[in-house]
Amino acid sequence: LASGRLDNAEKSLMNLVAIGLYSDGTANGGKQIDGLAAAVPDDPTTGTYGGINRALWPFWQPKKYSGVTDGGAAVSASNIIQYMNRLIRLISIGNAEGKPDLIVADNNFYSFFVEAMQSIQRVTKENSAMANAGFENLEYQGIPVIPDGNIGGGAGTNHMWFLNTNYLFFRPHAQRNFVPSDKITSINQDATVQYLLWAGNLTCSGQRYQGVLIA
């Protein structure tokens, strides 16, 4: 019974970690993961990240592109490609390591992207067979584009992150990476308790290479 409960707890904890990867780190009394909403926020000119004040140090500011305020219209299937192009140019610097290598979208923006791609049938040769079955694997300018429904729980809807993973790191604690604790016996009842432990954070060493597209 305990083994089954631990398996269920691990699945639940994985879901919490997945949601936390998109969060701003303020939930659970500030113990939540400092996710993408903290590393690449909707307003990148404010706040302190990694001990550096973005308002004082512009080099530490990621980029955001808002369809409404920067593009003149809310993001839709008819303009999302244009907005993606603009944001990619903002965060691409120098060689290949200075360009995004992963795009993660919530369900809304991914749907806009798929509709835009279907209208022009732009697929990679390697993925052509899968594309004919419904565009499961998509790339844009050689960058994989993936949907993740967890974004809505961690950062709200209408987000598409353009990430350079050369400067983005998921760092679980070596001794707290889904590790079960020793069983603890109660002193006043016939019962035992066992914890499933996780600790860690998401860190970023190159803020200027990250970007987010918002409504």
MARBA-3410 file (N, C-alpha, C, O; in Angstrom, 1 decimal):
215
0.8,-1.2,0.0,0.0,0.0,0.0,0.9,1.3,0.0,0.6,2.2,-0.7 ~ 1.9,1.2,0.8,2.8,2.4,0.9,3.5,2.6,-0.4,3.7,3.8,-0.9 ~ 3.9,1.5,-1.1,4.6,1.7,-2.4,3.7,2.3,-3.4,4.1,3.1,-4.2 ~ 2.4,1.9,-3.4,1.5,2.4,-4.4,1.2,3.9,-4.1,1.1,4.7,-5.0 ~ 1.1,4.3,-2.8,0.9,5.7,-2.5,2.1,6.5,-2.9,1.9,7.6,-3.3
3.3,6.0,-2.8,4.5,6.7,-3.2,4.5,6.9,-4.7,4.9,8.0,-5.2 ~ 4.1,5.9,-5.4,4.0,6.1,-6.9,3.0,7.2,-7.3,3.3,8.0,-8.1 ~ 1.9,7.2,-6.6,0.9,8.3,-6.9,1.4,9.6,-6.4,1.2,10.6,-7.1 ~ 2.1,9.7,-5.3,2.7,10.9,-4.8,3.8,11.5,-5.8,3.9,12.7,-6.0 ~ 4.5,10.6,-6.4,5.6,11.0,-7.3,4.9,11.6,-8.6,5.4,12.6,-9.1
3.8,11.0,-9.1,3.1,11.6,-10.2,2.6,12.9,-9.9,2.7,13.9,-10.7 ~ 2.0,13.1,-8.7,1.4,14.4,-8.3,2.5,15.4,-8.2,2.3,16.6,-8.5 ~ 3.6,15.0,-7.6,4.7,15.9,-7.4,5.3,16.4,-8.7,5.7,17.5,-8.9 ~ 5.4,15.5,-9.7,5.9,15.8,-11.0,5.0,16.9,-11.6,5.5,17.8,-12.3 ~ 3.7,16.7,-11.5,2.8,17.7,-12.0,3.0,19.1,-11.4,3.0,20.1,-12.0
3.2,19.1,-10.0,3.5,20.3,-9.3,4.8,21.0,-9.8,4.8,22.2,-10.0 ~ 5.8,20.2,-10.0,7.1,20.7,-10.6,6.9,21.3,-12.0,7.4,22.3,-12.3 ~ 6.1,20.6,-12.8,5.8,21.0,-14.2,5.1,22.4,-14.2,5.5,23.3,-14.9 ~ 4.1,22.5,-13.3,3.5,23.8,-13.2,4.4,24.9,-12.6,4.4,26.0,-13.1 ~ 5.2,24.5,-11.6,6.1,25.4,-11.0,7.2,26.0,-12.0,7.7,27.1,-11.8
7.5,25.2,-13.1,8.5,25.6,-14.0,8.0,26.9,-14.8,8.8,27.6,-15.5 ~ 6.7,27.2,-14.8,6.2,28.4,-15.4,5.8,29.4,-14.4,5.3,30.5,-14.9 ~ 6.0,29.2,-13.2,5.5,30.1,-12.1,6.4,31.3,-11.9,7.5,31.4,-12.4 ~ 6.0,32.2,-11.0,6.8,33.3,-10.6,7.5,33.1,-9.3,8.2,34.0,-8.7 ~ 7.2,31.9,-8.7,7.9,31.6,-7.4,7.3,32.1,-6.2,7.9,31.9,-5.1
6.1,32.7,-6.3,5.5,33.3,-5.1,4.6,32.4,-4.3,4.2,32.7,-3.2 ~ 4.1,31.3,-4.9,3.1,30.4,-4.3,3.8,29.6,-3.2,5.0,29.5,-3.1 ~ 2.9,29.0,-2.4,3.4,28.1,-1.3,4.4,28.8,-0.4,5.4,28.3,0.0 ~ 4.0,30.1,-0.1,4.9,30.8,0.9,6.2,31.2,0.3,7.2,31.3,1.0 ~ 6.3,31.3,-1.1,7.6,31.6,-1.7,8.5,30.4,-1.9,9.6,30.6,-2.3
8.0,29.2,-1.7,8.8,28.0,-1.8,8.6,27.4,-3.2,9.2,26.3,-3.5 ~ 7.7,27.9,-4.0,7.5,27.4,-5.3,8.7,27.6,-6.2,9.5,28.6,-5.9 ~ 8.9,26.9,-7.3,10.0,27.1,-8.2,10.0,28.5,-8.8,8.9,28.9,-9.1 ~ 11.1,29.1,-8.9,11.2,30.4,-9.6,11.2,30.1,-11.1,12.3,29.9,-11.7 ~ 10.0,29.9,-11.7,9.9,29.4,-13.0,10.1,30.5,-14.1,10.6,31.6,-13.8
9.5,30.3,-15.3,9.7,31.2,-16.4,9.0,32.5,-16.2,9.5,33.5,-16.7 ~ 7.9,32.6,-15.4,7.3,33.8,-15.1,8.2,34.7,-14.3,8.0,36.0,-14.3 ~ 9.2,34.1,-13.6,10.2,34.9,-12.8,11.4,35.2,-13.7,11.9,36.3,-13.7 ~ 11.8,34.2,-14.5,13.0,34.3,-15.3,12.8,35.2,-16.5,13.7,36.0,-16.9 ~ 11.6,35.1,-17.1,11.3,35.8,-18.3,9.9,36.4,-18.1,8.9,35.9,-18.8
9.7,37.4,-17.3,8.4,37.9,-17.0,7.8,38.8,-18.1,8.4,39.2,-19.0 ~ 6.5,39.0,-17.9,5.8,39.9,-18.9,6.3,41.3,-18.9,6.2,42.0,-19.9 ~ 6.8,41.8,-17.8,7.4,43.1,-17.7,8.9,42.9,-17.3,9.2,42.8,-16.1 ~ 9.8,42.7,-18.2,11.2,42.4,-17.9,12.0,43.6,-17.4,13.2,43.4,-17.2 ~ 11.5,44.8,-17.3,12.2,45.9,-16.9,12.2,46.1,-15.4,12.8,47.1,-14.8
11.4,45.3,-14.7,11.3,45.4,-13.2,11.6,44.1,-12.5,11.7,43.1,-13.1 ~ 11.8,44.2,-11.2,12.1,43.0,-10.4,13.5,42.7,-10.3,14.3,43.1,-11.1 ~ 13.8,41.8,-9.3,15.2,41.4,-9.1,15.2,39.9,-9.3,14.4,39.1,-8.8 ~ 16.2,39.4,-10.1,16.3,38.0,-10.4,17.8,37.6,-10.3,18.7,38.3,-10.8 ~ 18.0,36.6,-9.5,19.4,36.2,-9.3,20.2,37.2,-8.5,21.4,37.3,-8.7
19.5,38.0,-7.7,20.2,39.1,-7.0,20.5,40.3,-7.8,21.2,41.2,-7.2 ~ 20.1,40.4,-9.0,20.4,41.6,-9.9,19.1,42.3,-10.2,18.1,41.7,-10.7 ~ 19.1,43.6,-10.0,17.9,44.4,-10.2,17.8,44.7,-11.7,18.7,45.4,-12.2 ~ 16.8,44.3,-12.4,16.6,44.5,-13.8,16.5,46.0,-14.1,16.9,46.5,-15.2 ~ 15.8,46.7,-13.2,15.6,48.1,-13.5,16.9,48.9,-13.6,17.0,49.9,-14.3
17.9,48.5,-12.8,19.2,49.2,-12.8,20.2,48.6,-13.8,21.1,49.4,-14.2 ~ 20.0,47.4,-14.3,20.9,46.8,-15.2,20.2,46.2,-16.4,19.7,45.1,-16.4 ~ 20.1,47.0,-17.4,19.4,46.6,-18.7,20.0,45.4,-19.3,19.2,44.7,-20.0 ~ 21.3,45.1,-19.1,21.8,43.8,-19.7,21.1,42.6,-19.1,21.2,41.5,-19.7 ~ 20.5,42.7,-18.0,19.9,41.6,-17.3,18.4,41.5,-17.6,17.6,40.8,-17.0
17.9,42.2,-18.7,16.5,42.2,-19.0,16.3,41.3,-20.2,16.8,41.5,-21.3 ~ 15.4,40.3,-20.0,14.9,39.5,-21.2,14.0,40.4,-22.0,13.8,41.5,-21.7 ~ 13.5,39.9,-23.1,12.7,40.6,-24.0,11.2,40.1,-24.0,11.0,38.9,-23.8 ~ 10.3,41.0,-24.1,8.9,40.6,-24.3,8.3,41.3,-25.5,8.8,42.4,-25.9 ~ 7.4,40.7,-26.1,6.7,41.3,-27.2,5.2,41.1,-27.0,4.7,39.9,-26.9
4.5,42.2,-26.8,3.0,42.1,-26.6,2.3,42.4,-27.9,2.6,43.4,-28.6 ~ 1.4,41.5,-28.3,0.6,41.8,-29.5,-0.1,43.1,-29.5,-0.1,43.8,-30.5 ~ -0.7,43.4,-28.4,-1.5,44.6,-28.3,-0.7,45.9,-28.3,-0.9,46.8,-29.1 ~ 0.3,45.9,-27.3,1.0,47.2,-27.2,2.2,47.3,-28.1,2.5,48.5,-28.5 ~ 2.8,46.3,-28.6,4.0,46.4,-29.5,3.6,46.1,-30.9,4.2,46.7,-31.8
2.6,45.2,-31.2,2.2,44.9,-32.5,1.0,45.6,-33.0,0.8,45.7,-34.3 ~ 0.2,46.2,-32.1,-1.0,46.9,-32.6,-2.3,46.1,-32.6,-3.3,46.7,-32.8 ~ -2.2,44.8,-32.3,-3.4,44.0,-32.3,-3.1,42.7,-31.5,-1.9,42.2,-31.4 ~ -4.1,42.2,-30.8,-3.9,41.0,-30.0,-3.4,39.8,-30.9,-3.7,39.8,-32.1 ~ -2.7,38.9,-30.3,-2.1,37.8,-31.0,-3.3,36.9,-31.6,-4.2,36.6,-30.9
-3.1,36.5,-32.9,-4.1,35.7,-33.5,-3.4,34.8,-34.5,-2.2,35.0,-34.7 ~ -4.1,33.9,-35.2,-3.5,33.1,-36.2,-3.0,33.9,-37.4,-2.1,33.5,-38.1 ~ -3.6,35.1,-37.6,-3.2,35.9,-38.8,-2.0,36.7,-38.6,-1.3,37.1,-39.5 ~ -1.6,36.9,-37.3,-0.4,37.7,-37.1,0.7,37.1,-36.2,1.8,37.7,-36.0 ~ 0.5,35.9,-35.7,1.4,35.3,-34.8,2.8,35.1,-35.4,3.8,35.2,-34.7
2.8,34.7,-36.7,4.1,34.5,-37.4,4.9,35.8,-37.4,6.1,35.8,-37.2 ~ 4.2,36.9,-37.7,4.9,38.2,-37.8,5.5,38.5,-36.4,6.6,39.0,-36.3 ~ 4.7,38.3,-35.4,5.2,38.7,-34.0,6.3,37.8,-33.6,7.3,38.2,-32.9 ~ 6.2,36.5,-34.0,7.3,35.6,-33.6,8.6,36.0,-34.3,9.7,36.0,-33.7 ~ 8.5,36.4,-35.6,9.7,36.9,-36.3,10.4,38.1,-35.5,11.6,38.2,-35.4
9.5,39.0,-35.1,10.1,40.2,-34.4,10.7,39.9,-33.1,11.8,40.4,-32.8 ~ 10.2,39.0,-32.4,10.7,38.6,-31.1,12.0,37.8,-31.3,13.0,38.0,-30.5 ~ 12.1,36.9,-32.2,13.3,36.2,-32.5,14.5,37.1,-32.8,15.6,36.9,-32.4 ~ 14.2,38.2,-33.6,15.2,39.2,-33.9,15.7,39.9,-32.7,16.9,40.3,-32.6 ~ 14.8,40.2,-31.8,15.2,40.9,-30.6,16.1,40.1,-29.7,17.0,40.7,-29.0
16.0,38.8,-29.7,16.8,38.0,-28.7,17.9,37.2,-29.4,18.6,36.5,-28.7 ~ 18.1,37.4,-30.7,19.2,36.6,-31.4,20.4,37.5,-31.5,20.4,38.6,-32.1 ~ 21.5,37.1,-30.9,22.7,37.8,-30.9,23.9,36.9,-31.3,24.1,35.9,-30.6 ~ 24.6,37.3,-32.3,25.9,36.6,-32.6,25.6,35.2,-33.2,24.8,35.0,-34.1 ~ 26.4,34.3,-32.7,26.4,32.9,-33.3,25.2,32.1,-32.8,24.3,32.6,-32.2
25.3,30.8,-33.1,24.1,29.9,-32.8,23.8,29.9,-31.4,22.6,29.7,-31.0 ~ 24.8,30.0,-30.5,24.5,30.0,-29.1,23.7,31.2,-28.6,23.2,31.2,-27.5 ~ 23.7,32.2,-29.4,23.0,33.4,-29.1,21.6,33.5,-29.7,21.0,34.6,-29.8 ~ 21.0,32.3,-30.0,19.7,32.3,-30.7,18.8,31.3,-29.9,19.3,30.3,-29.3 ~ 17.5,31.6,-29.9,16.6,30.6,-29.2,16.7,29.2,-29.8,16.8,29.1,-31.0
16.6,28.2,-29.0,16.6,26.8,-29.5,15.4,26.0,-29.1,15.3,24.8,-29.3 ~ 14.5,26.7,-28.4,13.2,26.0,-28.0,12.1,27.1,-27.8,12.3,28.1,-27.2 ~ 11.0,26.8,-28.4,9.8,27.6,-28.2,8.7,26.8,-27.5,8.3,25.7,-28.0 ~ 8.2,27.3,-26.4,7.1,26.6,-25.6,5.9,27.5,-25.6,6.0,28.7,-25.2 ~ 4.8,27.0,-26.0,3.6,27.8,-26.1,2.4,27.1,-25.2,2.4,25.9,-25.1
1.6,28.0,-24.7,0.4,27.5,-24.1,-0.6,27.0,-25.2,-0.3,27.2,-26.4 ~ -1.7,26.4,-24.8,-2.6,25.8,-25.8,-3.2,26.9,-26.7,-3.4,26.6,-27.9 ~ -3.5,28.1,-26.2,-4.1,29.1,-27.1,-3.1,29.5,-28.2,-3.4,29.5,-29.4 ~ -1.9,29.9,-27.8,-0.9,30.4,-28.8,-0.4,29.2,-29.7,-0.1,29.5,-30.9 ~ -0.4,28.0,-29.2,0.0,26.9,-30.0,-1.0,26.7,-31.1,-0.7,26.4,-32.3
-2.3,26.8,-30.7,-3.4,26.7,-31.7,-3.3,27.7,-32.8,-3.5,27.4,-34.0 ~ -3.0,29.0,-32.4,-2.8,30.0,-33.4,-1.6,29.7,-34.4,-1.7,29.9,-35.6 ~ -0.5,29.2,-33.8,0.6,28.8,-34.5,0.3,27.7,-35.5,0.7,27.8,-36.7 ~ -0.4,26.7,-35.1,-0.7,25.6,-36.0,-1.6,26.0,-37.1,-1.4,25.6,-38.3 ~ -2.6,26.9,-36.8,-3.5,27.4,-37.9,-2.7,28.2,-38.9,-2.9,28.1,-40.1
-1.7,29.0,-38.4,-0.9,29.8,-39.3,0.0,28.9,-40.2,0.2,29.1,-41.4 ~ 0.5,27.8,-39.6,1.4,26.9,-40.3,0.7,26.1,-41.3,1.2,25.8,-42.4 ~ -0.5,25.7,-40.9,-1.3,24.8,-41.9,-1.7,25.6,-43.1,-1.8,25.0,-44.2 ~ -1.9,26.9,-43.0,-2.3,27.7,-44.2,-1.1,27.8,-45.2,-1.4,28.0,-46.3 ~ 0.1,27.6,-44.7,1.3,27.7,-45.6,2.0,26.4,-45.8,3.0,26.3,-46.5
1.6,25.3,-45.0,2.1,24.0,-45.1,3.6,24.0,-45.0,4.3,23.4,-45.8 ~ 4.1,24.7,-44.0,5.6,24.7,-43.7,6.0,23.7,-42.7,5.7,23.8,-41.5 ~ 6.7,22.6,-43.2,7.1,21.5,-42.3,8.5,21.2,-42.7,9.0,21.5,-43.7 ~ 9.2,20.5,-41.8,10.5,20.0,-42.0,10.5,18.7,-42.8,9.5,17.9,-42.6 ~ 11.5,18.4,-43.6,11.5,17.2,-44.4,11.5,16.0,-43.5,10.8,15.0,-43.8
12.2,16.0,-42.4,12.3,14.9,-41.5,10.9,14.5,-40.8,10.7,13.4,-40.5 ~ 10.1,15.6,-40.6,8.8,15.4,-39.9,7.7,15.4,-40.9,6.5,15.4,-40.4 ~ 7.9,15.3,-42.2,6.8,15.4,-43.2,5.7,14.3,-43.0,4.5,14.7,-43.1 ~ 6.1,13.1,-42.7,5.1,12.1,-42.5,4.2,12.4,-41.3,3.0,12.2,-41.4 ~ 4.8,12.8,-40.2,4.0,13.1,-39.0,3.2,14.4,-39.3,2.0,14.5,-38.8
3.7,15.3,-40.0,3.0,16.5,-40.3,1.7,16.2,-41.1,0.6,16.8,-40.9 ~ 1.8,15.3,-42.0,0.6,14.9,-42.8,-0.5,14.3,-41.9,-1.7,14.3,-42.3 ~ -0.1,13.8,-40.8,-1.1,13.2,-39.9,-1.6,14.2,-38.9,-2.5,13.9,-38.1 ~ -1.2,15.5,-38.9,-1.8,16.5,-38.0,-0.8,17.4,-37.4,-1.1,18.0,-36.3 ~ 0.4,17.6,-37.9,1.4,18.6,-37.4,1.7,18.3,-35.9,1.6,19.2,-35.1
2.1,17.1,-35.6,2.5,16.8,-34.2,3.8,17.4,-33.8,4.0,17.9,-32.7 ~ 4.8,17.4,-34.8,6.1,17.9,-34.5,6.3,19.1,-35.4,6.5,18.9,-36.6 ~ 6.4,20.3,-34.9,6.6,21.5,-35.7,7.9,22.2,-35.3,8.3,22.2,-34.1 ~ 8.5,22.8,-36.3,9.6,23.7,-36.0,9.4,25.0,-36.8,8.7,25.0,-37.8 ~ 10.0,26.0,-36.2,9.9,27.3,-36.9,11.3,27.9,-36.9,12.0,28.1,-35.9
11.8,28.2,-38.1,13.2,28.6,-38.3,14.2,27.7,-37.7,15.2,28.1,-37.1 ~ 13.9,26.4,-37.7,14.7,25.4,-37.1,14.6,25.2,-35.6,15.3,24.4,-35.0 ~ 13.6,25.9,-35.0,13.4,25.8,-33.6,12.2,25.0,-33.3,11.1,25.3,-33.8 ~ 12.4,23.9,-32.5,11.2,23.1,-32.1,10.2,24.0,-31.4,10.5,24.8,-30.5 ~ 8.9,23.8,-31.7,7.8,24.5,-31.1,6.9,23.4,-30.4,6.3,22.6,-31.1
6.7,23.5,-29.1,6.0,22.5,-28.4,4.9,23.1,-27.5,5.1,24.2,-27.0 ~ 3.7,22.5,-27.4,2.7,23.0,-26.5,2.8,22.4,-25.1,3.3,21.3,-25.0 ~ 2.4,23.1,-24.1,2.4,22.6,-22.8,1.2,23.2,-22.0,1.2,24.4,-21.7 ~ 0.2,22.4,-21.7,-1.0,22.8,-21.0,-0.7,23.3,-19.6,-1.5,24.0,-18.9 ~ 0.5,23.0,-19.0,0.9,23.4,-17.7,1.1,24.9,-17.5,1.1,25.4,-16.5
1.3,25.5,-18.7,1.6,27.0,-18.7,0.4,27.7,-18.0,0.7,28.6,-17.2 ~ -0.8,27.4,-18.3,-1.9,28.0,-17.8,-2.0,28.0,-16.3,-2.5,28.9,-15.6 ~ -1.5,26.9,-15.7,-1.5,26.8,-14.2,-0.4,27.5,-13.6,-0.5,28.0,-12.4 ~ 0.7,27.7,-14.3,1.9,28.3,-13.7,2.0,29.8,-14.0,2.5,30.6,-13.1 ~ 1.6,30.3,-15.1,1.8,31.7,-15.5,0.6,32.3,-16.1,0.6,33.5,-16.5
-0.5,31.6,-16.3,-1.7,32.2,-17.0,-1.6,31.9,-18.4,-0.6,31.4,-19.0 ~ -2.7,32.1,-19.1,-2.8,31.8,-20.5,-2.2,32.8,-21.4,-1.8,33.9,-20.9 ~ -2.1,32.5,-22.7,-1.6,33.4,-23.7,-0.1,33.8,-23.5,0.2,34.9,-23.3 ~ 0.7,32.7,-23.5,2.2,32.9,-23.4,2.9,32.0,-24.4,2.4,30.9,-24.6 ~ 3.9,32.5,-25.0,4.8,31.7,-25.8,6.2,32.1,-25.5,6.6,33.3,-25.8
7.0,31.2,-24.9,8.4,31.5,-24.5,9.4,31.1,-25.6,9.3,30.0,-26.2 ~ 10.3,32.0,-25.9,11.4,31.7,-26.8,12.7,31.6,-25.9,13.2,32.6,-25.4 ~ 13.2,30.4,-25.8,14.2,30.1,-24.8,15.5,29.7,-25.5,15.6,29.0,-26.5 ~ 16.6,30.2,-24.8,17.9,29.7,-25.2,18.4,28.8,-24.1,18.8,29.3,-23.0 ~ 18.4,27.5,-24.3,18.7,26.6,-23.2,20.2,26.5,-22.9,20.6,25.8,-22.0
21.0,27.2,-23.7,22.4,27.3,-23.3,22.6,28.1,-22.0,23.6,27.9,-21.3 ~ 21.6,28.9,-21.6,21.7,29.7,-20.5,20.6,29.5,-19.5,20.4,30.2,-18.5 ~ 19.9,28.4,-19.6,18.7,28.0,-18.8,19.0,26.6,-18.2,19.2,25.7,-18.9 ~ 18.8,26.5,-16.9,19.2,25.3,-16.2,18.1,24.9,-15.2,17.7,25.7,-14.3 ~ 17.8,23.6,-15.2,16.9,23.0,-14.2,17.8,22.3,-13.2,18.5,21.4,-13.6
17.8,22.7,-12.0,18.8,22.2,-11.0,18.1,21.6,-9.8,17.9,22.2,-8.8 ~ 17.7,20.3,-9.9,17.2,19.6,-8.7,18.4,19.3,-7.8,19.5,19.0,-8.2 ~ 18.1,19.2,-6.5,19.1,18.9,-5.5,19.4,17.4,-5.6,18.5,16.6,-5.7 ~ 20.7,17.1,-5.6,21.1,15.7,-5.8,20.5,14.7,-4.8,20.3,13.6,-5.1 ~ 20.3,15.2,-3.6,19.7,14.3,-2.5,18.3,14.5,-2.2,17.7,14.0,-1.3
17.6,15.3,-3.1,16.2,15.6,-2.9,15.4,15.6,-4.2,14.5,16.3,-4.4 ~ 15.8,14.7,-5.1,15.2,14.6,-6.4,14.2,13.4,-6.4,14.6,12.3,-7.0 ~ 13.0,13.6,-5.9,12.0,12.6,-5.7,12.6,11.4,-4.9,12.4,10.3,-5.3 ~ 13.1,11.8,-3.8,13.7,10.8,-2.9,12.8,10.5,-1.7,12.4,11.5,-1.0 ~ 12.3,9.2,-1.5,11.5,9.0,-0.3,12.3,9.0,1.0,13.5,8.6,1.0
11.7,9.5,2.0,12.3,9.6,3.3,12.2,8.3,4.0,11.5,7.3,3.6 ~ 12.9,8.1,5.1,12.7,7.0,6.0,11.3,7.0,6.5,10.7,8.0,6.7 ~ 10.8,5.8,6.8,9.5,5.7,7.4,9.5,6.2,8.9,10.4,5.9,9.6 ~ 8.5,7.0,9.2,8.4,7.6,10.5,7.2,7.0,11.3,6.1,7.0,10.8 ~ 7.5,6.4,12.4,6.4,5.7,13.2,5.8,6.7,14.2,6.5,7.4,14.9
4.5,6.7,14.2,3.8,7.6,15.2,4.0,7.1,16.6,4.0,5.9,16.8 ~ 4.0,8.0,17.5,4.2,7.6,18.9,2.8,7.4,19.6,2.8,6.8,20.7 ~ 1.7,7.8,19.0,0.4,7.6,19.6,-0.6,6.9,18.8,-1.8,7.0,19.1 ~ -0.2,6.3,17.7,-1.1,5.5,16.9,-0.4,4.5,16.0,0.8,4.6,15.8 ~ -1.1,3.5,15.6,-0.5,2.4,14.8,-0.4,2.8,13.4,-1.3,2.4,12.5
0.5,3.7,13.0,0.6,4.3,11.7,2.1,4.7,11.4,2.8,5.0,12.4 ~ 2.4,4.7,10.2,3.7,5.2,9.8,3.5,6.3,8.7,2.5,6.3,8.0 ~ 4.5,7.2,8.6,4.5,8.3,7.6,5.8,8.2,6.8,6.8,8.0,7.4 ~ 5.7,8.5,5.5,6.8,8.6,4.7,6.7,9.7,3.7,5.6,9.9,3.1 ~ 7.7,10.6,3.6,7.7,11.8,2.8,8.4,11.5,1.5,9.3,10.7,1.4
7.9,12.1,0.4,8.6,12.1,-0.9,9.2,13.5,-1.0,8.5,14.5,-1.1 ~ 10.5,13.6,-1.1,11.2,14.9,-1.0,11.7,15.4,-2.4,12.3,14.6,-3.2 ~ 11.5,16.7,-2.7,12.1,17.3,-3.8,12.5,18.7,-3.5,11.8,19.4,-2.8 ~ 13.7,19.1,-4.0,14.2,20.5,-3.8,15.0,20.9,-5.0,15.6,20.0,-5.6 ~ 14.9,22.1,-5.4,15.7,22.6,-6.6,15.1,23.9,-7.1,14.2,24.5,-6.5
15.6,24.3,-8.3,15.1,25.5,-8.8,15.4,25.6,-10.3,16.2,24.8,-10.8 ~ 14.9,26.5,-11.0,15.2,26.9,-12.4,16.1,28.1,-12.3,15.7,29.1,-11.7 ~ 17.2,28.1,-13.0,18.1,29.2,-13.0,18.4,29.7,-14.4,18.3,28.9,-15.4 ~ 18.8,30.9,-14.6,19.2,31.5,-15.9,20.4,32.3,-15.8,20.5,33.2,-14.9 ~ 21.4,32.1,-16.6,22.6,32.9,-16.6,22.7,33.8,-17.8,23.7,34.6,-17.9
21.7,33.9,-18.6,21.7,34.8,-19.8,20.3,35.3,-20.0,19.6,34.8,-20.9 ~ 19.9,36.3,-19.3,18.6,36.9,-19.4,18.3,37.5,-20.8,17.2,37.3,-21.3 ~ 19.3,38.1,-21.4,19.0,38.9,-22.6,18.8,37.9,-23.8,18.3,38.4,-24.8 ~ 19.0,36.6,-23.6,18.8,35.7,-24.7,17.4,35.0,-24.6,17.1,34.1,-25.4 ~ 16.6,35.4,-23.7,15.3,34.8,-23.5,14.2,35.8,-23.8,14.4,37.0,-23.7
13.0,35.3,-24.3,11.9,36.2,-24.6,10.6,35.6,-24.4,10.5,34.4,-24.3 ~ 9.6,36.4,-24.3,8.2,35.9,-24.2,7.3,36.7,-25.1,7.3,38.0,-25.1 ~ 6.4,36.0,-25.7,5.3,36.7,-26.5,4.0,36.6,-25.7,3.6,35.5,-25.3 ~ 3.4,37.7,-25.5,2.1,37.8,-24.8,1.0,38.4,-25.6,1.3,39.0,-26.6 ~ -0.2,38.4,-25.1,-1.3,38.9,-25.8,-1.2,40.4,-26.1,-2.1,41.0,-26.7
END
